[in-house]
């Protein structure tokens, strides 16, 4: 049962957790987002996961149950704190979710007006990232 989700957006903490495995550049992706907006986006992400929202708001890109860990990559629609367009005109966020730790690692975010979706290569790389991360987490617990 997920009760309280912590969304990690600190670049150094993310690099420690996943190294250079991410197919995205979060520093670049967050350049046009203020810290206040990022905080609001993270709160909405946490709330969306807690409520267990389903598509189109939340889509599972890949799930691994390696070594009993429930780890997945989620693409979540959130509203743009600056506009009044709601989720459909807002941001798309990809997070690596570790349900055991109740932690989500923000991998990327982009505005729908800038980009419609992830590329097939990015989706494939996210799947690989989930499996590698799940394996690493399983080894840490052994």
Phi and psi in radians as a Rosetta constraint file:
Dihedral C 1 N 2 CA 2 C 2 CIRCULARHARMONIC -1.519 0.35
Dihedral N 2 CA 2 C 2 N 3 CIRCULARHARMONIC 2.204 0.35
Dihedral C 2 N 3 CA 3 C 3 CIRCULARHARMONIC -2.060 0.35
Dihedral N 3 CA 3 C 3 N 4 CIRCULARHARMONIC -0.643 0.35
Dihedral C 3 N 4 CA 4 C 4 CIRCULARHARMONIC -2.593 0.35
Dihedral N 4 CA 4 C 4 N 5 CIRCULARHARMONIC 1.976 0.35
Dihedral C 4 N 5 CA 5 C 5 CIRCULARHARMONIC -1.727 0.35
Dihedral N 5 CA 5 C 5 N 6 CIRCULARHARMONIC 2.276 0.35
Dihedral C 5 N 6 CA 6 C 6 CIRCULARHARMONIC -1.815 0.35
Dihedral N 6 CA 6 C 6 N 7 CIRCULARHARMONIC 2.147 0.35
Dihedral C 6 N 7 CA 7 C 7 CIRCULARHARMONIC -1.738 0.35
Dihedral N 7 CA 7 C 7 N 8 CIRCULARHARMONIC 2.112 0.35
Dihedral C 7 N 8 CA 8 C 8 CIRCULARHARMONIC -1.584 0.35
Dihedral N 8 CA 8 C 8 N 9 CIRCULARHARMONIC 2.182 0.35
Dihedral C 8 N 9 CA 9 C 9 CIRCULARHARMONIC -2.197 0.35
Dihedral N 9 CA 9 C 9 N 10 CIRCULARHARMONIC -0.069 0.35
Dihedral C 9 N 10 CA 10 C 10 CIRCULARHARMONIC -1.218 0.35
Dihedral N 10 CA 10 C 10 N 11 CIRCULARHARMONIC 2.126 0.35
Dihedral C 10 N 11 CA 11 C 11 CIRCULARHARMONIC -1.033 0.35
Dihedral N 11 CA 11 C 11 N 12 CIRCULARHARMONIC -0.740 0.35
Dihedral C 11 N 12 CA 12 C 12 CIRCULARHARMONIC -1.170 0.35
Dihedral N 12 CA 12 C 12 N 13 CIRCULARHARMONIC -0.719 0.35
Dihedral C 12 N 13 CA 13 C 13 CIRCULARHARMONIC -1.126 0.35
Dihedral N 13 CA 13 C 13 N 14 CIRCULARHARMONIC -0.699 0.35
Dihedral C 13 N 14 CA 14 C 14 CIRCULARHARMONIC -1.138 0.35
Dihedral N 14 CA 14 C 14 N 15 CIRCULARHARMONIC -0.759 0.35
Dihedral C 14 N 15 CA 15 C 15 CIRCULARHARMONIC -1.086 0.35
Dihedral N 15 CA 15 C 15 N 16 CIRCULARHARMONIC -0.659 0.35
Dihedral C 15 N 16 CA 16 C 16 CIRCULARHARMONIC -1.107 0.35
Dihedral N 16 CA 16 C 16 N 17 CIRCULARHARMONIC -0.694 0.35
Dihedral C 16 N 17 CA 17 C 17 CIRCULARHARMONIC -1.305 0.35
Dihedral N 17 CA 17 C 17 N 18 CIRCULARHARMONIC -0.729 0.35
Dihedral C 17 N 18 CA 18 C 18 CIRCULARHARMONIC -2.162 0.35
Dihedral N 18 CA 18 C 18 N 19 CIRCULARHARMONIC -0.012 0.35
Dihedral C 18 N 19 CA 19 C 19 CIRCULARHARMONIC 1.062 0.35
Dihedral N 19 CA 19 C 19 N 20 CIRCULARHARMONIC -2.380 0.35
Dihedral C 19 N 20 CA 20 C 20 CIRCULARHARMONIC -1.729 0.35
Dihedral N 20 CA 20 C 20 N 21 CIRCULARHARMONIC 0.359 0.35
Dihedral C 20 N 21 CA 21 C 21 CIRCULARHARMONIC -1.303 0.35
Dihedral N 21 CA 21 C 21 N 22 CIRCULARHARMONIC -0.406 0.35
Dihedral C 21 N 22 CA 22 C 22 CIRCULARHARMONIC -1.196 0.35
Dihedral N 22 CA 22 C 22 N 23 CIRCULARHARMONIC 2.371 0.35
Dihedral C 22 N 23 CA 23 C 23 CIRCULARHARMONIC -1.371 0.35
Dihedral N 23 CA 23 C 23 N 24 CIRCULARHARMONIC 0.064 0.35
Dihedral C 23 N 24 CA 24 C 24 CIRCULARHARMONIC -2.024 0.35
Dihedral N 24 CA 24 C 24 N 25 CIRCULARHARMONIC 2.934 0.35
Dihedral C 24 N 25 CA 25 C 25 CIRCULARHARMONIC -2.114 0.35
Dihedral N 25 CA 25 C 25 N 26 CIRCULARHARMONIC 1.578 0.35
Dihedral C 25 N 26 CA 26 C 26 CIRCULARHARMONIC -1.100 0.35
Dihedral N 26 CA 26 C 26 N 27 CIRCULARHARMONIC -0.640 0.35
Dihedral C 26 N 27 CA 27 C 27 CIRCULARHARMONIC -0.993 0.35
Dihedral N 27 CA 27 C 27 N 28 CIRCULARHARMONIC -0.825 0.35
Dihedral C 27 N 28 CA 28 C 28 CIRCULARHARMONIC -1.153 0.35
Dihedral N 28 CA 28 C 28 N 29 CIRCULARHARMONIC -0.746 0.35
Dihedral C 28 N 29 CA 29 C 29 CIRCULARHARMONIC -1.121 0.35
Dihedral N 29 CA 29 C 29 N 30 CIRCULARHARMONIC -0.497 0.35
Dihedral C 29 N 30 CA 30 C 30 CIRCULARHARMONIC -1.636 0.35
Dihedral N 30 CA 30 C 30 N 31 CIRCULARHARMONIC -0.005 0.35
Dihedral C 30 N 31 CA 31 C 31 CIRCULARHARMONIC -0.980 0.35
Dihedral N 31 CA 31 C 31 N 32 CIRCULARHARMONIC -0.677 0.35
Dihedral C 31 N 32 CA 32 C 32 CIRCULARHARMONIC -1.601 0.35
Dihedral N 32 CA 32 C 32 N 33 CIRCULARHARMONIC 0.120 0.35
Dihedral C 32 N 33 CA 33 C 33 CIRCULARHARMONIC -1.892 0.35
Dihedral N 33 CA 33 C 33 N 34 CIRCULARHARMONIC 2.178 0.35
Dihedral C 33 N 34 CA 34 C 34 CIRCULARHARMONIC -1.243 0.35
Dihedral N 34 CA 34 C 34 N 35 CIRCULARHARMONIC 2.813 0.35
Dihedral C 34 N 35 CA 35 C 35 CIRCULARHARMONIC -1.100 0.35
Dihedral N 35 CA 35 C 35 N 36 CIRCULARHARMONIC -0.602 0.35
Dihedral C 35 N 36 CA 36 C 36 CIRCULARHARMONIC -1.133 0.35
Dihedral N 36 CA 36 C 36 N 37 CIRCULARHARMONIC -0.781 0.35
Dihedral C 36 N 37 CA 37 C 37 CIRCULARHARMONIC -1.113 0.35
Dihedral N 37 CA 37 C 37 N 38 CIRCULARHARMONIC -0.733 0.35
Dihedral C 37 N 38 CA 38 C 38 CIRCULARHARMONIC -1.079 0.35
Dihedral N 38 CA 38 C 38 N 39 CIRCULARHARMONIC -0.684 0.35
Dihedral C 38 N 39 CA 39 C 39 CIRCULARHARMONIC -1.106 0.35
Dihedral N 39 CA 39 C 39 N 40 CIRCULARHARMONIC -0.756 0.35
Dihedral C 39 N 40 CA 40 C 40 CIRCULARHARMONIC -1.132 0.35
Dihedral N 40 CA 40 C 40 N 41 CIRCULARHARMONIC -0.694 0.35
Dihedral C 40 N 41 CA 41 C 41 CIRCULARHARMONIC -1.095 0.35
Dihedral N 41 CA 41 C 41 N 42 CIRCULARHARMONIC -0.770 0.35
Dihedral C 41 N 42 CA 42 C 42 CIRCULARHARMONIC -1.117 0.35
Dihedral N 42 CA 42 C 42 N 43 CIRCULARHARMONIC -0.659 0.35
Dihedral C 42 N 43 CA 43 C 43 CIRCULARHARMONIC -1.109 0.35
Dihedral N 43 CA 43 C 43 N 44 CIRCULARHARMONIC -0.721 0.35
Dihedral C 43 N 44 CA 44 C 44 CIRCULARHARMONIC -1.193 0.35
Dihedral N 44 CA 44 C 44 N 45 CIRCULARHARMONIC -0.674 0.35
Dihedral C 44 N 45 CA 45 C 45 CIRCULARHARMONIC -1.035 0.35
Dihedral N 45 CA 45 C 45 N 46 CIRCULARHARMONIC -0.853 0.35
Dihedral C 45 N 46 CA 46 C 46 CIRCULARHARMONIC -1.036 0.35
Dihedral N 46 CA 46 C 46 N 47 CIRCULARHARMONIC -0.779 0.35
Dihedral C 46 N 47 CA 47 C 47 CIRCULARHARMONIC -1.123 0.35
Dihedral N 47 CA 47 C 47 N 48 CIRCULARHARMONIC -0.716 0.35
Dihedral C 47 N 48 CA 48 C 48 CIRCULARHARMONIC -1.088 0.35
Dihedral N 48 CA 48 C 48 N 49 CIRCULARHARMONIC -0.774 0.35
Dihedral C 48 N 49 CA 49 C 49 CIRCULARHARMONIC -1.171 0.35
Dihedral N 49 CA 49 C 49 N 50 CIRCULARHARMONIC -0.759 0.35
Dihedral C 49 N 50 CA 50 C 50 CIRCULARHARMONIC -1.024 0.35
Dihedral N 50 CA 50 C 50 N 51 CIRCULARHARMONIC -0.738 0.35
Dihedral C 50 N 51 CA 51 C 51 CIRCULARHARMONIC -1.321 0.35
Dihedral N 51 CA 51 C 51 N 52 CIRCULARHARMONIC -0.250 0.35
Dihedral C 51 N 52 CA 52 C 52 CIRCULARHARMONIC 1.247 0.35
Dihedral N 52 CA 52 C 52 N 53 CIRCULARHARMONIC 0.609 0.35
Dihedral C 52 N 53 CA 53 C 53 CIRCULARHARMONIC -1.024 0.35
Dihedral N 53 CA 53 C 53 N 54 CIRCULARHARMONIC 2.595 0.35
Dihedral C 53 N 54 CA 54 C 54 CIRCULARHARMONIC -1.943 0.35
Dihedral N 54 CA 54 C 54 N 55 CIRCULARHARMONIC 3.076 0.35
Dihedral C 54 N 55 CA 55 C 55 CIRCULARHARMONIC -0.926 0.35
Dihedral N 55 CA 55 C 55 N 56 CIRCULARHARMONIC 2.563 0.35
Dihedral C 55 N 56 CA 56 C 56 CIRCULARHARMONIC -1.487 0.35
Dihedral N 56 CA 56 C 56 N 57 CIRCULARHARMONIC -0.109 0.35
Dihedral C 56 N 57 CA 57 C 57 CIRCULARHARMONIC -1.154 0.35
Dihedral N 57 CA 57 C 57 N 58 CIRCULARHARMONIC -0.731 0.35
Dihedral C 57 N 58 CA 58 C 58 CIRCULARHARMONIC -2.349 0.35
Dihedral N 58 CA 58 C 58 N 59 CIRCULARHARMONIC 2.204 0.35
Dihedral C 58 N 59 CA 59 C 59 CIRCULARHARMONIC -2.221 0.35
Dihedral N 59 CA 59 C 59 N 60 CIRCULARHARMONIC 2.290 0.35
Dihedral C 59 N 60 CA 60 C 60 CIRCULARHARMONIC -1.445 0.35
Dihedral N 60 CA 60 C 60 N 61 CIRCULARHARMONIC 2.100 0.35
Dihedral C 60 N 61 CA 61 C 61 CIRCULARHARMONIC -1.466 0.35
Dihedral N 61 CA 61 C 61 N 62 CIRCULARHARMONIC -0.612 0.35
Dihedral C 61 N 62 CA 62 C 62 CIRCULARHARMONIC -2.894 0.35
Dihedral N 62 CA 62 C 62 N 63 CIRCULARHARMONIC 2.514 0.35
Dihedral C 62 N 63 CA 63 C 63 CIRCULARHARMONIC -2.291 0.35
Dihedral N 63 CA 63 C 63 N 64 CIRCULARHARMONIC 2.378 0.35
Dihedral C 63 N 64 CA 64 C 64 CIRCULARHARMONIC -2.134 0.35
Dihedral N 64 CA 64 C 64 N 65 CIRCULARHARMONIC 2.425 0.35
Dihedral C 64 N 65 CA 65 C 65 CIRCULARHARMONIC -2.067 0.35
Dihedral N 65 CA 65 C 65 N 66 CIRCULARHARMONIC 0.617 0.35
Dihedral C 65 N 66 CA 66 C 66 CIRCULARHARMONIC -1.087 0.35
Dihedral N 66 CA 66 C 66 N 67 CIRCULARHARMONIC 2.216 0.35
Dihedral C 66 N 67 CA 67 C 67 CIRCULARHARMONIC 0.979 0.35
Dihedral N 67 CA 67 C 67 N 68 CIRCULARHARMONIC 0.564 0.35
Dihedral C 67 N 68 CA 68 C 68 CIRCULARHARMONIC 1.395 0.35
Dihedral N 68 CA 68 C 68 N 69 CIRCULARHARMONIC -0.034 0.35
Dihedral C 68 N 69 CA 69 C 69 CIRCULARHARMONIC -1.497 0.35
Dihedral N 69 CA 69 C 69 N 70 CIRCULARHARMONIC 2.436 0.35
Dihedral C 69 N 70 CA 70 C 70 CIRCULARHARMONIC -1.793 0.35
Dihedral N 70 CA 70 C 70 N 71 CIRCULARHARMONIC 1.695 0.35
Dihedral C 70 N 71 CA 71 C 71 CIRCULARHARMONIC -2.175 0.35
Dihedral N 71 CA 71 C 71 N 72 CIRCULARHARMONIC 2.359 0.35
Dihedral C 71 N 72 CA 72 C 72 CIRCULARHARMONIC -2.579 0.35
Dihedral N 72 CA 72 C 72 N 73 CIRCULARHARMONIC 2.873 0.35
Dihedral C 72 N 73 CA 73 C 73 CIRCULARHARMONIC -1.893 0.35
Dihedral N 73 CA 73 C 73 N 74 CIRCULARHARMONIC 2.260 0.35
Dihedral C 73 N 74 CA 74 C 74 CIRCULARHARMONIC -2.076 0.35
Dihedral N 74 CA 74 C 74 N 75 CIRCULARHARMONIC 2.442 0.35
Dihedral C 74 N 75 CA 75 C 75 CIRCULARHARMONIC -1.887 0.35
Dihedral N 75 CA 75 C 75 N 76 CIRCULARHARMONIC 2.114 0.35
Dihedral C 75 N 76 CA 76 C 76 CIRCULARHARMONIC -2.168 0.35
Dihedral N 76 CA 76 C 76 N 77 CIRCULARHARMONIC 2.341 0.35
Dihedral C 76 N 77 CA 77 C 77 CIRCULARHARMONIC -1.528 0.35
Dihedral N 77 CA 77 C 77 N 78 CIRCULARHARMONIC 2.272 0.35
Dihedral C 77 N 78 CA 78 C 78 CIRCULARHARMONIC -2.310 0.35
Dihedral N 78 CA 78 C 78 N 79 CIRCULARHARMONIC 2.743 0.35
Dihedral C 78 N 79 CA 79 C 79 CIRCULARHARMONIC -1.316 0.35
Dihedral N 79 CA 79 C 79 N 80 CIRCULARHARMONIC 2.704 0.35
Dihedral C 79 N 80 CA 80 C 80 CIRCULARHARMONIC -1.497 0.35
Dihedral N 80 CA 80 C 80 N 81 CIRCULARHARMONIC 2.037 0.35
Dihedral C 80 N 81 CA 81 C 81 CIRCULARHARMONIC -1.009 0.35
Dihedral N 81 CA 81 C 81 N 82 CIRCULARHARMONIC -0.411 0.35
Dihedral C 81 N 82 CA 82 C 82 CIRCULARHARMONIC -1.464 0.35
Dihedral N 82 CA 82 C 82 N 83 CIRCULARHARMONIC -0.427 0.35
Dihedral C 82 N 83 CA 83 C 83 CIRCULARHARMONIC -1.949 0.35
Dihedral N 83 CA 83 C 83 N 84 CIRCULARHARMONIC 2.982 0.35
Dihedral C 83 N 84 CA 84 C 84 CIRCULARHARMONIC -1.941 0.35
Dihedral N 84 CA 84 C 84 N 85 CIRCULARHARMONIC 0.504 0.35
Dihedral C 84 N 85 CA 85 C 85 CIRCULARHARMONIC -1.537 0.35
Dihedral N 85 CA 85 C 85 N 86 CIRCULARHARMONIC -0.135 0.35
Dihedral C 85 N 86 CA 86 C 86 CIRCULARHARMONIC 1.336 0.35
Dihedral N 86 CA 86 C 86 N 87 CIRCULARHARMONIC -2.894 0.35
Dihedral C 86 N 87 CA 87 C 87 CIRCULARHARMONIC -1.209 0.35
Dihedral N 87 CA 87 C 87 N 88 CIRCULARHARMONIC -0.595 0.35
Dihedral C 87 N 88 CA 88 C 88 CIRCULARHARMONIC -1.120 0.35
Dihedral N 88 CA 88 C 88 N 89 CIRCULARHARMONIC -0.509 0.35
Dihedral C 88 N 89 CA 89 C 89 CIRCULARHARMONIC -1.882 0.35
Dihedral N 89 CA 89 C 89 N 90 CIRCULARHARMONIC 0.217 0.35
Dihedral C 89 N 90 CA 90 C 90 CIRCULARHARMONIC -1.684 0.35
Dihedral N 90 CA 90 C 90 N 91 CIRCULARHARMONIC -2.443 0.35
Dihedral C 90 N 91 CA 91 C 91 CIRCULARHARMONIC -1.685 0.35
Dihedral N 91 CA 91 C 91 N 92 CIRCULARHARMONIC 2.689 0.35
Dihedral C 91 N 92 CA 92 C 92 CIRCULARHARMONIC -1.959 0.35
Dihedral N 92 CA 92 C 92 N 93 CIRCULARHARMONIC 2.202 0.35
Dihedral C 92 N 93 CA 93 C 93 CIRCULARHARMONIC -2.098 0.35
Dihedral N 93 CA 93 C 93 N 94 CIRCULARHARMONIC 2.443 0.35
Dihedral C 93 N 94 CA 94 C 94 CIRCULARHARMONIC -2.000 0.35
Dihedral N 94 CA 94 C 94 N 95 CIRCULARHARMONIC 2.190 0.35
Dihedral C 94 N 95 CA 95 C 95 CIRCULARHARMONIC -2.216 0.35
Dihedral N 95 CA 95 C 95 N 96 CIRCULARHARMONIC 2.619 0.35
Dihedral C 95 N 96 CA 96 C 96 CIRCULARHARMONIC -1.699 0.35
Dihedral N 96 CA 96 C 96 N 97 CIRCULARHARMONIC 1.997 0.35
Dihedral C 96 N 97 CA 97 C 97 CIRCULARHARMONIC -1.842 0.35
Dihedral N 97 CA 97 C 97 N 98 CIRCULARHARMONIC 2.157 0.35
Dihedral C 97 N 98 CA 98 C 98 CIRCULARHARMONIC -1.910 0.35
Dihedral N 98 CA 98 C 98 N 99 CIRCULARHARMONIC 1.779 0.35
Dihedral C 98 N 99 CA 99 C 99 CIRCULARHARMONIC -1.178 0.35
Dihedral N 99 CA 99 C 99 N 100 CIRCULARHARMONIC -0.556 0.35
Dihedral C 99 N 100 CA 100 C 100 CIRCULARHARMONIC -1.127 0.35
Dihedral N 100 CA 100 C 100 N 101 CIRCULARHARMONIC -0.761 0.35
Dihedral C 100 N 101 CA 101 C 101 CIRCULARHARMONIC -1.446 0.35
Dihedral N 101 CA 101 C 101 N 102 CIRCULARHARMONIC -0.159 0.35
Dihedral C 101 N 102 CA 102 C 102 CIRCULARHARMONIC 0.922 0.35
Dihedral N 102 CA 102 C 102 N 103 CIRCULARHARMONIC 0.834 0.35
Dihedral C 102 N 103 CA 103 C 103 CIRCULARHARMONIC -2.288 0.35
Dihedral N 103 CA 103 C 103 N 104 CIRCULARHARMONIC 2.401 0.35
Dihedral C 103 N 104 CA 104 C 104 CIRCULARHARMONIC -2.039 0.35
Dihedral N 104 CA 104 C 104 N 105 CIRCULARHARMONIC 2.353 0.35
Dihedral C 104 N 105 CA 105 C 105 CIRCULARHARMONIC -1.845 0.35
Dihedral N 105 CA 105 C 105 N 106 CIRCULARHARMONIC 2.058 0.35
Dihedral C 105 N 106 CA 106 C 106 CIRCULARHARMONIC -1.218 0.35
Dihedral N 106 CA 106 C 106 N 107 CIRCULARHARMONIC 2.116 0.35
Dihedral C 106 N 107 CA 107 C 107 CIRCULARHARMONIC -1.669 0.35
Dihedral N 107 CA 107 C 107 N 108 CIRCULARHARMONIC -0.701 0.35
Dihedral C 107 N 108 CA 108 C 108 CIRCULARHARMONIC -2.840 0.35
Dihedral N 108 CA 108 C 108 N 109 CIRCULARHARMONIC 2.837 0.35
Dihedral C 108 N 109 CA 109 C 109 CIRCULARHARMONIC -2.571 0.35
Dihedral N 109 CA 109 C 109 N 110 CIRCULARHARMONIC 2.547 0.35
Dihedral C 109 N 110 CA 110 C 110 CIRCULARHARMONIC -2.634 0.35
Dihedral N 110 CA 110 C 110 N 111 CIRCULARHARMONIC 2.632 0.35
Dihedral C 110 N 111 CA 111 C 111 CIRCULARHARMONIC -1.447 0.35
Dihedral N 111 CA 111 C 111 N 112 CIRCULARHARMONIC 2.473 0.35
Dihedral C 111 N 112 CA 112 C 112 CIRCULARHARMONIC -1.062 0.35
Dihedral N 112 CA 112 C 112 N 113 CIRCULARHARMONIC -0.569 0.35
Dihedral C 112 N 113 CA 113 C 113 CIRCULARHARMONIC -1.202 0.35
Dihedral N 113 CA 113 C 113 N 114 CIRCULARHARMONIC -0.404 0.35
Dihedral C 113 N 114 CA 114 C 114 CIRCULARHARMONIC -1.521 0.35
Dihedral N 114 CA 114 C 114 N 115 CIRCULARHARMONIC -0.480 0.35
Dihedral C 114 N 115 CA 115 C 115 CIRCULARHARMONIC -2.842 0.35
Dihedral N 115 CA 115 C 115 N 116 CIRCULARHARMONIC 2.327 0.35
Dihedral C 115 N 116 CA 116 C 116 CIRCULARHARMONIC -1.339 0.35
Dihedral N 116 CA 116 C 116 N 117 CIRCULARHARMONIC -0.736 0.35
Dihedral C 116 N 117 CA 117 C 117 CIRCULARHARMONIC -2.807 0.35
Dihedral N 117 CA 117 C 117 N 118 CIRCULARHARMONIC 3.087 0.35
Dihedral C 117 N 118 CA 118 C 118 CIRCULARHARMONIC -1.325 0.35
Dihedral N 118 CA 118 C 118 N 119 CIRCULARHARMONIC 2.666 0.35
Dihedral C 118 N 119 CA 119 C 119 CIRCULARHARMONIC -1.364 0.35
Dihedral N 119 CA 119 C 119 N 120 CIRCULARHARMONIC 2.861 0.35
Dihedral C 119 N 120 CA 120 C 120 CIRCULARHARMONIC -1.080 0.35
Dihedral N 120 CA 120 C 120 N 121 CIRCULARHARMONIC -0.657 0.35
Dihedral C 120 N 121 CA 121 C 121 CIRCULARHARMONIC -1.127 0.35
Dihedral N 121 CA 121 C 121 N 122 CIRCULARHARMONIC -0.748 0.35
Dihedral C 121 N 122 CA 122 C 122 CIRCULARHARMONIC -1.081 0.35
Dihedral N 122 CA 122 C 122 N 123 CIRCULARHARMONIC -0.756 0.35
Dihedral C 122 N 123 CA 123 C 123 CIRCULARHARMONIC -1.067 0.35
Dihedral N 123 CA 123 C 123 N 124 CIRCULARHARMONIC -0.752 0.35
Dihedral C 123 N 124 CA 124 C 124 CIRCULARHARMONIC -1.092 0.35
Dihedral N 124 CA 124 C 124 N 125 CIRCULARHARMONIC -0.745 0.35
Dihedral C 124 N 125 CA 125 C 125 CIRCULARHARMONIC -1.185 0.35
Dihedral N 125 CA 125 C 125 N 126 CIRCULARHARMONIC -0.573 0.35
Dihedral C 125 N 126 CA 126 C 126 CIRCULARHARMONIC -1.138 0.35
Dihedral N 126 CA 126 C 126 N 127 CIRCULARHARMONIC -0.719 0.35
Dihedral C 126 N 127 CA 127 C 127 CIRCULARHARMONIC -1.054 0.35
Dihedral N 127 CA 127 C 127 N 128 CIRCULARHARMONIC -0.766 0.35
Dihedral C 127 N 128 CA 128 C 128 CIRCULARHARMONIC -1.084 0.35
Dihedral N 128 CA 128 C 128 N 129 CIRCULARHARMONIC -0.769 0.35
Dihedral C 128 N 129 CA 129 C 129 CIRCULARHARMONIC -1.016 0.35
Dihedral N 129 CA 129 C 129 N 130 CIRCULARHARMONIC -0.776 0.35
Dihedral C 129 N 130 CA 130 C 130 CIRCULARHARMONIC -1.029 0.35
Dihedral N 130 CA 130 C 130 N 131 CIRCULARHARMONIC -0.805 0.35
Dihedral C 130 N 131 CA 131 C 131 CIRCULARHARMONIC -1.152 0.35
Dihedral N 131 CA 131 C 131 N 132 CIRCULARHARMONIC -0.741 0.35
Dihedral C 131 N 132 CA 132 C 132 CIRCULARHARMONIC -1.137 0.35
Dihedral N 132 CA 132 C 132 N 133 CIRCULARHARMONIC -0.786 0.35
Dihedral C 132 N 133 CA 133 C 133 CIRCULARHARMONIC -1.083 0.35
Dihedral N 133 CA 133 C 133 N 134 CIRCULARHARMONIC -0.774 0.35
Dihedral C 133 N 134 CA 134 C 134 CIRCULARHARMONIC -1.086 0.35
Dihedral N 134 CA 134 C 134 N 135 CIRCULARHARMONIC -0.712 0.35
Dihedral C 134 N 135 CA 135 C 135 CIRCULARHARMONIC -1.121 0.35
Dihedral N 135 CA 135 C 135 N 136 CIRCULARHARMONIC -0.778 0.35
Dihedral C 135 N 136 CA 136 C 136 CIRCULARHARMONIC -1.067 0.35
Dihedral N 136 CA 136 C 136 N 137 CIRCULARHARMONIC -0.744 0.35
Dihedral C 136 N 137 CA 137 C 137 CIRCULARHARMONIC -1.154 0.35
Dihedral N 137 CA 137 C 137 N 138 CIRCULARHARMONIC -0.668 0.35
Dihedral C 137 N 138 CA 138 C 138 CIRCULARHARMONIC -1.122 0.35
Dihedral N 138 CA 138 C 138 N 139 CIRCULARHARMONIC -0.674 0.35
Dihedral C 138 N 139 CA 139 C 139 CIRCULARHARMONIC -1.199 0.35
Dihedral N 139 CA 139 C 139 N 140 CIRCULARHARMONIC -0.614 0.35
Dihedral C 139 N 140 CA 140 C 140 CIRCULARHARMONIC -1.119 0.35
Dihedral N 140 CA 140 C 140 N 141 CIRCULARHARMONIC -0.538 0.35
Dihedral C 140 N 141 CA 141 C 141 CIRCULARHARMONIC -1.491 0.35
Dihedral N 141 CA 141 C 141 N 142 CIRCULARHARMONIC -0.214 0.35
